Amino acid sequence: MKKLLVIVASLALSLSLFAAEEEKTVTLKGTGLCAKCSLHETESCTNALQVTNKKTGKVRTYLMTENMEHGKFFCKGKTENLLVTGVVKREDGKLMLTPSSVKQKEG
């Protein structure tokens, strides 16, 4: 019985550590676009951030779960040098970003 309790406790701790790691806040720099109007990836206007890997040149698109500053940075074509802070998760094969702040990098 004690072995079973130790195993269950270990499993619970492992799962909580995995969940905590998944909720890591990151800051990404990229180009802001509308996923509907510019990228034609969604049915409704949705903020998207495209980030280019400097080493490989591969572009990753992050769809945002909230439309923060949509009219200012995302709706009117594309906005370069955006800094978006938030939590990234993968849902249905897409990178989803829950933003906490959006600003344009100066310079």
Secondary structure, DSSP 8 states (H G I E B T S, - for coil): -HHHHHHHHHHHHHHHHHHHHHT-EEEEEEEEEETTTTT--SSS--EEEEEE-TTT--EEEEEESS-TTIIIIISSS-EEEEEEEEEEEEETTEEEEEEEEEEE---
